């Protein structure tokens, strides 16, 4: 059974299409990833599925309820951890959880029991009486996850849960996310632009770019598109990269992509292919500056489907942030 289903769900803001006819289905108990750069449409999709905003067109259901017509039922069935902190820093961790439980109508006995459970899950029981303003960034994220679990949600949305955290704290958050998925059986939808996060945590991943799903499968199957190894060639100019890419395609290489002055080749048994790669370039009169060989990653898949790396979106991100600021002012 599916916990989430969308059918051509779309959201536009004054002509700007943030989410463009996305179709996804998330199984019950699945840890599902939405991977893409800032401005790709991940947060907008989460906001529609959590009833924060209405779709412009198309439909979405969460736990069997329509996100527009049964929004109250959807909200009762979900937990949400937003990108920015929404905790009250003038309250203690315990008081934040207690307030959340009251808002969801949990009786006192159940509220206390659940607070003890979720604090223990995220290892914050010993810090629960301290004001949130004294918490570290990692502790705040853990408390927000605990708060999202207070009312036993069927589906938990985590929007960039490790954004801005140091590597060690991110690893700890990963452990909590995986544990609550396995021990509590909660369906989790995770948005991220960290390739390694999606690869490590998710059962399946939808890669989103410019408001559309460009690929959707398990991390293993997505990476299998690139065979086993990736040969990365750095050339003198982007024109050389395009020319050599065409030469390799004519030579029968199945999976090739280019990015600026770089050519990516997906191959099996790279040790046998590398001499041919150099020979083909030499015959074509194209100079190879450097070469790297490694196992394929999700970043390679993103480049394959979009033509650029996930972090190479500075112009897109600036445009997106300007749009967000203008929307906030309005």
Secondary structure, 3 states (H helix, E strand, C coil): CEEEEEEEEEEEECCEEEEEEECCEEECCCEEEEECCCCCCHHHHHHHHCCCCCCCEEEEEECCEECCCCHHHHHHHEEEECCCCCCCCCCEHHHHHHHHHHHCCCCHHHHHHHHHHHHHHCCCHHHCCCEHHHCCHHHHHHHHHHHHHCCCCCEEEEECCCCCCCHHHHHHHHHHHHHHHHHCCCEEEEEECCHHHHHHHCCEEEEEECCEEEEEECHHHHHHCCCCEEEEEEECCHHHHHHHHHHHHHCCCCEEEEECCEEEEEECCHHHHHHHHHHHHHHCCCCEEEEEEEECCHHHHHHHHHCCCCCCCHHHHHHHHHHHHHHHHC
